[in-house]
Amino acid sequence: MEGKKKNTCPASWQSLSVREREVLMWLRCGKTSWAISVILRISERTVNFHVSNIMRKLGVINRMQAVSETFTHDLNSVNERADL
């Protein structure tokens, strides 16, 4: 298929929900769970729930490793990949 972008995004990234991608974007910006909760107007516990889901789906053991994966796979804007 000429002219189309090849999907280089790992399958695990495709399993992230839109909200999980949003939380991951803010984690990448260095925000704490509390700060993300204020920005997204959700509870800190809900943010931590999304972070746990992100880590499970990406097969990583902490939030720093999840953020590192965004750089490893060159996901400059996690939300740009939401349609993949």
Secondary structure, 3 states (H helix, E strand, C coil): CCCCCCCCCCHHHHCCCHHHHHHHHHHHCCCCHHHHHHHHCCCHHHHHHHHHHHHHHHCCCCHHHHHHHHHHCCCCCHHHHHHC
